Amino acid sequence: MGSMYRGALIGAAGMGLLTLSIPAAAAEFDAATNARRSSMILPSSIFEVAGADETDRATKDQLRRAGTEMIPAENLKKSAANPQPLATPAPPAPPSAPMAVEPQTPVPSKTVPVQTPVVRPEPDGAMALAGPYLRIDAGFGVSMNADGTQSAGNLSRGTIGNAPLFGGGIGYRFNDSFRSDVTFSYRTDAKVRATTAAGNSAATEVNGLSIMLNGYWDIMKLDAITPYVGAGLGYARLSTPSMTTTGGIANEGGADQSNLAWALMLGGTYQLSKEAAIDVGYRFIDLGKFTQAASTTYDDLMVHEARAGFRYAF
């Protein structure tokens, strides 16, 4: 009976050891394959053998032997040779604090005023070109009457005839308002009549060449027409042939006279294109005195001229 009880007790203890050896062997296998699992092995001292009292405990040696005997040796070698550590998850990143946005002070935009040049309207888009130009002119002069003097006394009832004229010149336009030119004009022969102090009739002719420096101010643009005013200063050379008289007075030879001349102008320009323009105007010109070879001298030759011309800029 005692042997049977001891056999039953030994069998129960063996079954308890077997029950405890299985988790212990699994924990040892995890220690060979994973470092993290090996840390989870608990000491065998805390396990009690099933069916034994609290004083009966399996030793650590017994648990290790039971585990290694149950696992094939080749599996133990492979696990020990190639341990596969578990990847440790990265700790979550701390939440980032929201960035403080500094308020932007609005910068007032600087508005640059655009200056639009004032352009006077031109016919068909034509605008007079600044720069040099050429001109040709023709006209007709109405002379003012002029008396004169002789050594024997004053001439009276002097008349000077009208005569055509022509000329040309070169000029320069500086801007839309101002231009200047140098012109020459030739006045053809005009008949001169007078009465001597003795009551005899005297007859001659006069012609003249003038070279003038002129300046013009274009007042404004009226559609295709630009009115202007101008003035000029220059040189005049007046020539006379022989003077004949009646009543037994001897003839008197002709002469040339050089004078300072001046002029005032008023007119208008019709712009045909950027380069071409027609100029129509009036000129009053004082050409100075003219003489005969002896003692006869006539008063200033002053002429009202109507002129028309063509200008071409280049």
Residue pairs with C-beta under 8 A, 6 or more apart in sequence:
12 50
12 51
12 52
13 49
13 51
13 52
13 56
15 50
15 51
16 48
16 49
16 50
16 51
16 52
16 58
17 49
17 58
17 62
17 66
18 66
19 50
20 44
20 47
20 49
20 50
20 58
20 63
20 66
21 58
21 62
21 63
21 66
21 67
21 70
22 70
24 41
24 44
24 63
24 64
24 66
24 67
25 63
25 66
25 67
25 68
25 70
25 71
26 67
27 37
27 38
27 40
27 41
27 42
27 67
28 41
28 64
28 67
28 68
28 71
29 67
29 71
29 75
29 76
29 79
30 37
30 38
30 40
30 41
31 37
31 38
31 41
32 38
32 76
32 79
32 80
32 83
33 79
33 83
33 84
34 83
34 84
34 85
34 86
35 83
35 85
36 85
36 86
37 86
43 60
44 57
44 58
44 59
44 60
44 62
44 63
45 57
45 60
47 57
47 58
48 54
48 56
48 57
49 56
49 57
49 58
68 76
119 127
120 176
120 220
120 221
121 221
121 223
122 128
122 221
122 224
122 271
123 223
123 224
123 271
124 273
126 271
126 272
126 273
126 274
127 274
128 173
128 176
128 226
128 271
128 274
128 277
128 313
129 173
129 274
129 275
129 313
129 314
130 173
130 174
130 175
130 176
131 172
131 173
131 313
131 314
132 170
132 171
132 172
132 173
132 313
132 314
133 170
133 171
133 172
133 173
133 179
133 181
133 311
133 312
133 313
133 314
134 168
134 169
134 170
134 171
134 311
134 312
134 314
135 168
135 169
135 170
135 171
135 181
135 183
135 279
135 309
135 310
135 311
135 312
136 166
136 167
136 168
136 309
136 310
137 166
137 167
137 168
137 169
137 183
137 185
137 279
137 307
137 308
137 309
138 164
138 165
138 166
138 167
138 307
138 308
138 309
139 164
139 165
139 166
139 283
139 305
139 306
139 307
139 308
140 162
140 163
140 164
140 165
140 305
140 306
141 162
141 163
141 164
141 165
141 187
141 190
141 303
141 304
141 305
142 162
142 303
142 304
142 305
143 160
143 161
143 162
143 163
143 190
143 301
143 302
143 303
144 160
144 302
144 303
144 304
145 158
145 159
145 160
146 158
146 160
146 298
146 299
146 300
146 301
146 302
147 154
147 155
147 156
147 157
147 158
147 194
147 298
147 299
148 154
148 155
148 158
148 194
148 296
148 297
148 298
148 299
149 155
149 295
149 296
149 297
150 196
150 197
150 295
150 296
151 294
151 295
152 196
152 197
152 198
153 196
153 197
153 198
154 197
155 194
155 195
155 196
155 197
155 202
155 296
155 298
156 194
156 195
156 197
157 193
157 194
157 195
158 192
158 193
158 194
158 195
158 298
158 299
159 192
159 193
159 194
160 190
160 191
160 192
160 206
160 301
161 190
161 191
161 192
162 190
163 187
163 188
163 189
163 190
163 207
164 188
165 185
165 186
165 187
165 188
165 305
165 307
166 185
166 186
167 183
167 184
167 185
167 186
168 183
168 184
169 181
169 182
169 183
169 184
170 181
170 182
171 179
171 180
171 181
171 182
171 214
171 311
172 179
172 180
172 181
173 179
173 313
174 180
176 218
176 221
177 217
177 218
178 215
178 216
178 217
178 218
179 215
179 216
179 218
180 213
180 214
180 215
180 216
181 214
181 216
182 211
182 212
182 213
182 214
183 211
183 212
183 214
183 232
184 209
184 210
184 211
184 212
185 209
185 210
185 212
186 207
186 208
186 209
187 207
187 208
187 209
187 210
187 287
187 303
188 207
189 205
189 206
189 207
190 205
190 206
190 207
191 203
191 204
191 205
192 203
192 204
192 205
192 206
192 240
192 298
193 201
193 202
193 203
194 201
194 202
194 298
195 201
195 202
196 202
196 245
196 249
198 247
198 249
199 247
200 245
200 246
200 247
200 248
200 249
201 245
201 246
201 247
202 243
202 244
202 245
202 249
202 296
203 243
203 244
203 245
204 240
204 241
204 242
204 243
204 244
204 254
204 292
205 240
205 241
206 238
206 239
206 240
206 290
206 298
206 301
207 238
207 239
208 236
208 237
208 238
208 239
208 287
208 290
208 301
209 236
209 237
210 234
210 235
210 236
210 237
210 261
210 285
210 287
211 234
211 235
212 232
212 233
212 234
212 235
212 261
212 263
212 285
213 232
213 233
213 234
214 230
214 231
214 232
214 263
214 265
215 230
215 231
215 232
216 228
216 229
216 230
216 265
217 228
217 229
217 230
218 226
218 227
218 228
218 269
219 226
219 227
219 228
219 229
220 226
220 227
224 270
224 271
225 268
225 269
225 270
226 268
226 269
226 271
227 267
227 268
228 265
228 266
228 267
228 268
228 269
228 281
229 264
229 265
229 266
230 264
230 265
230 266
230 267
231 262
231 263
231 264
231 265
232 262
232 263
232 264
232 265
232 285
233 260
233 261
233 262
233 263
234 260
234 261
234 262
234 263
235 258
235 259
235 260
235 261
236 258
236 259
236 260
236 261
236 287
236 288
237 256
237 257
237 258
237 259
238 256
238 257
238 259
238 287
238 288
238 289
238 290
238 301
239 254
239 255
239 256
239 257
239 290
240 254
240 255
240 290
240 291
240 292
241 254
242 251
242 252
242 253
242 254
242 292
242 293
243 251
243 252
243 253
243 254
243 292
243 296
244 251
245 251
245 252
252 292
252 293
252 294
252 295
252 296
253 292
253 293
253 294
254 292
254 293
255 290
255 291
255 292
255 293
257 288
257 289
257 290
257 291
259 287
259 288
259 289
260 288
261 285
261 286
261 287
261 288
262 285
262 286
263 283
263 284
263 285
263 286
264 283
264 284
265 281
265 282
265 283
266 281
266 282
267 279
267 280
267 281
267 282
267 307
268 279
268 280
268 281
269 277
269 278
269 279
269 311
270 277
270 278
270 280
271 277
272 278
274 313
275 312
275 313
275 314
276 310
276 311
276 312
276 313
277 310
277 311
277 312
277 313
278 308
278 309
278 310
278 311
279 307
279 308
279 309
279 310
279 311
280 307
280 308
280 309
281 307
281 308
282 304
282 305
282 306
282 307
283 304
283 305
283 307
284 302
284 303
284 304
284 305
285 302
285 303
285 305
286 300
286 301
286 302
287 300
287 301
287 302
287 303
288 300
288 301
289 297
289 298
289 299
289 300
289 301
290 297
290 298
290 301
291 297
291 298
